[in-house]
Amino acid sequence: MQTSEYKSSDYWRDGFAFPIDVLTAEEAQSIRAELEAIEASPPADLTRPLAKYLRTNVHIVLPTVAKLARHPKIVDIVKQTLGPDLLCWGAEFFTKEAHTNKVVTWHQDLTYWGIGHGDQEVTAWIALSPATEASGCMKFVPGSHTNEILPHVDTFDENNLLSRGQEMAVKVDEADAVPVVLMPGQMSLHHGRMFHASGPNVSDDRRMGLVIRYITPEMKQQNAGRDYAMPICGDDPYRHFEYIPDPESAFSPASLALYDEVMAEHAKIMTQGAEKTVAIYS
């Protein structure tokens, strides 16, 4: 479906919507080029591996991502889905290298986030390169968001791109899955209880996406004392989250210090119950 055809009723029925045109192919390529330039020449003063900054809460340190989280076309679609009051709870680049066996097992996003299991969250996944069945695009099970959070197990499998190698402890019939094929500049939306996964990338190109997680202000962190979000639009009478300012420049000293502060709190949330070290938060 195109942007003009987006219907929130379809999203609430299926738990997802795609493809939604939000960027031009040239805009997507520009973001990809910026990311790959940073990868080729990382800042020298980082205290963590660059991959960790890119993989979680990258909106804290990269102005391009913070700006994109407020892109009018993206925000308009999310407002149609969740309403006029929005915060950005997280953002990350999700890259699956060419010719890799890396996969994402069947899971539900809201399992470990600590912000509840309700309907006030949506994940926007914006393609920066072709996301096809060959490159390991996401797969959704229509209507699965109507389930509660089901039991998950931590595998810590080295070929699993999830932080804990988490996997639903129930069998998912692959025949029920819908491949989420996206071209650069297109977006999908999915619900936090959606059953989703992705396979290996057997193509000749990297599968690159930018993930932005939007919530409404009434959501609240339940597993830790503090949590953080970036205001996007509308009102927030609750102030359940400490506000994240836009970074003044890429990997500025102030944004790096804030990043460490946020990650210290998120480590408490995301590693609860884990029997091994969760590397991305270590």
PEHUJO-V471784 format. One record per pair of residues at least 24 apart in sequence whose C-alpha atoms are under 7 Angstrom apart, sorted by the first residue. I is the first residue (numbers start at 0). GAP is how many residues later the second one is. D is the distance in whole Angstrom. If there is no record, write none. Layout:
i & gap & d
I & GAP & D
I & GAP & D
This chain:
i & gap & d
7 & 72 & 6
7 & 73 & 5
12 & 130 & 6
13 & 128 & 5
13 & 129 & 5
14 & 127 & 6
14 & 128 & 6
14 & 130 & 5
14 & 175 & 6
14 & 176 & 5
14 & 179 & 6
15 & 173 & 5
15 & 174 & 4
15 & 175 & 6
16 & 171 & 6
16 & 172 & 5
16 & 173 & 7
17 & 169 & 6
17 & 170 & 4
17 & 171 & 7
18 & 163 & 6
18 & 167 & 6
18 & 168 & 6
18 & 169 & 6
19 & 166 & 5
19 & 167 & 5
19 & 168 & 6
20 & 164 & 6
20 & 165 & 5
20 & 166 & 6
21 & 51 & 6
21 & 52 & 6
21 & 163 & 6
21 & 164 & 6
21 & 165 & 7
22 & 162 & 4
22 & 163 & 7
23 & 161 & 5
24 & 159 & 5
24 & 160 & 5
27 & 100 & 5
27 & 156 & 6
27 & 157 & 5
28 & 99 & 6
31 & 96 & 6
51 & 228 & 6
53 & 38 & 6
53 & 39 & 6
54 & 37 & 5
54 & 38 & 5
54 & 39 & 7
55 & 35 & 6
55 & 36 & 5
56 & 33 & 5
56 & 34 & 5
56 & 35 & 6
57 & 33 & 6
57 & 34 & 5
58 & 32 & 6
59 & 186 & 7
59 & 187 & 6
59 & 195 & 6
59 & 199 & 6
60 & 186 & 6
60 & 189 & 6
60 & 190 & 5
60 & 191 & 7
60 & 194 & 5
60 & 195 & 7
61 & 185 & 6
61 & 187 & 7
61 & 188 & 5
61 & 189 & 6
62 & 183 & 6
62 & 184 & 5
62 & 185 & 7
62 & 186 & 6
62 & 187 & 6
65 & 180 & 6
68 & 143 & 7
69 & 162 & 6
81 & 38 & 6
83 & 149 & 7
83 & 150 & 6
84 & 131 & 6
84 & 132 & 7
84 & 148 & 6
84 & 149 & 4
84 & 150 & 5
84 & 151 & 7
85 & 128 & 7
85 & 129 & 6
85 & 130 & 5
85 & 131 & 7
85 & 145 & 7
85 & 146 & 5
85 & 147 & 5
85 & 148 & 6
86 & 127 & 6
86 & 128 & 5
86 & 129 & 6
86 & 130 & 7
86 & 142 & 6
86 & 143 & 6
86 & 144 & 5
86 & 145 & 5
87 & 125 & 6
87 & 126 & 5
87 & 127 & 6
87 & 141 & 5
87 & 142 & 5
87 & 143 & 6
87 & 144 & 6
88 & 124 & 6
88 & 125 & 6
88 & 126 & 6
88 & 139 & 7
88 & 140 & 5
88 & 141 & 7
89 & 122 & 6
89 & 123 & 5
90 & 120 & 5
90 & 121 & 4
90 & 122 & 6
91 & 118 & 6
91 & 119 & 5
91 & 120 & 7
92 & 116 & 6
92 & 117 & 5
92 & 118 & 6
93 & 114 & 6
93 & 115 & 5
93 & 116 & 6
94 & 111 & 7
94 & 112 & 6
94 & 113 & 4
94 & 114 & 6
95 & 105 & 7
95 & 110 & 6
95 & 111 & 5
95 & 112 & 6
96 & 104 & 7
96 & 109 & 5
96 & 110 & 6
97 & 103 & 6
97 & 104 & 6
97 & 105 & 6
97 & 106 & 5
97 & 107 & 5
97 & 108 & 5
98 & 102 & 5
98 & 103 & 5
98 & 104 & 6
98 & 105 & 7
99 & 100 & 6
99 & 101 & 5
99 & 102 & 7
100 & 58 & 6
100 & 99 & 5
100 & 100 & 7
101 & 57 & 5
101 & 58 & 6
101 & 59 & 6
101 & 98 & 5
102 & 56 & 6
102 & 57 & 5
102 & 58 & 6
102 & 95 & 6
102 & 96 & 5
102 & 97 & 5
103 & 56 & 5
103 & 57 & 6
103 & 58 & 6
103 & 93 & 5
103 & 94 & 5
103 & 95 & 7
104 & 55 & 7
104 & 62 & 6
104 & 92 & 5
104 & 93 & 7
105 & 61 & 5
105 & 62 & 6
105 & 89 & 6
105 & 90 & 5
105 & 91 & 5
106 & 59 & 7
106 & 60 & 5
106 & 61 & 5
106 & 88 & 6
106 & 89 & 6
106 & 90 & 7
107 & 41 & 7
107 & 84 & 6
107 & 85 & 5
107 & 86 & 6
107 & 87 & 5
107 & 88 & 7
108 & 83 & 5
108 & 84 & 6
109 & 82 & 5
109 & 83 & 6
110 & 38 & 6
111 & 158 & 6
112 & 156 & 7
112 & 157 & 6
113 & 107 & 5
113 & 108 & 5
113 & 109 & 5
113 & 155 & 6
114 & 104 & 6
114 & 105 & 5
114 & 106 & 5
114 & 107 & 6
119 & 95 & 6
119 & 96 & 6
119 & 99 & 7
120 & 70 & 7
120 & 71 & 7
120 & 93 & 6
120 & 94 & 4
120 & 95 & 7
121 & 67 & 7
121 & 68 & 6
121 & 69 & 5
121 & 70 & 6
121 & 91 & 6
121 & 92 & 5
121 & 93 & 7
122 & 66 & 5
122 & 67 & 5
122 & 68 & 7
122 & 88 & 7
122 & 89 & 6
122 & 90 & 5
122 & 91 & 6
123 & 63 & 6
123 & 64 & 6
123 & 65 & 5
123 & 66 & 7
123 & 87 & 6
123 & 88 & 5
123 & 89 & 6
124 & 62 & 5
124 & 63 & 5
124 & 64 & 6
124 & 84 & 6
124 & 85 & 6
124 & 86 & 5
124 & 87 & 7
125 & 59 & 6
125 & 60 & 6
125 & 61 & 4
125 & 62 & 7
125 & 83 & 5
125 & 84 & 5
125 & 85 & 6
126 & 55 & 6
126 & 56 & 6
126 & 57 & 5
126 & 58 & 6
126 & 59 & 6
126 & 60 & 6
126 & 81 & 6
126 & 82 & 4
126 & 83 & 7
127 & 56 & 5
127 & 57 & 6
127 & 80 & 5
127 & 81 & 5
128 & 54 & 7
128 & 55 & 5
128 & 78 & 6
128 & 79 & 5
129 & 52 & 6
129 & 53 & 5
129 & 54 & 6
129 & 77 & 6
130 & 50 & 5
130 & 51 & 5
130 & 52 & 6
130 & 76 & 6
131 & 49 & 5
131 & 50 & 7
132 & 46 & 7
132 & 48 & 7
133 & 67 & 6
133 & 68 & 6
133 & 69 & 6
134 & 65 & 7
134 & 66 & 4
134 & 67 & 6
134 & 68 & 5
134 & 72 & 6
135 & 62 & 5
135 & 63 & 5
135 & 64 & 5
135 & 65 & 5
136 & 42 & 7
136 & 43 & 6
136 & 44 & 6
136 & 61 & 6
136 & 62 & 7
137 & 41 & 6
137 & 42 & 5
137 & 58 & 7
137 & 59 & 6
137 & 60 & 4
138 & 38 & 6
138 & 39 & 5
138 & 40 & 5
138 & 41 & 6
138 & 57 & 5
138 & 58 & 5
138 & 59 & 6
139 & 37 & 5
139 & 38 & 5
139 & 39 & 7
139 & 54 & 7
139 & 55 & 6
139 & 56 & 5
140 & 35 & 6
140 & 36 & 5
140 & 37 & 6
140 & 54 & 6
140 & 55 & 7
143 & 50 & 5
143 & 51 & 6
144 & 46 & 6
144 & 48 & 5
144 & 49 & 4
144 & 50 & 7
148 & 44 & 6
162 & 115 & 6
162 & 117 & 7
163 & 114 & 6
222 & 46 & 6
223 & 44 & 7
223 & 45 & 6
225 & 39 & 7
226 & 38 & 7
227 & 34 & 7
